[in-house]
């Protein structure tokens, strides 16, 4: 899975071009886990992000519900 630095290096858009981007990271997983009173380590947050990345549905996108599904599997 790429890091944010690697993603930035791969962008090939001109400077003035507008883009729509949604980025989900480990901190989002940890925030949501805390909000839902679910214990989640940094390593588990990484695993959630990796699963989300590999199993995402391009038609549905990634939402808080997506993170919730994988967080629920931690328990």
NORTA-V106190 format. One line per field, one symbol per residue. ss: DSSP state (@ for helix, = for strand, . for the rest). A space follows every 50 residues. Layout:
ss->???
//
This chain:
ss->...@@@@@@@...............@@@@@@@@@@......@@@@@@@@@ @@@@@........@@@@@@@@@...
//
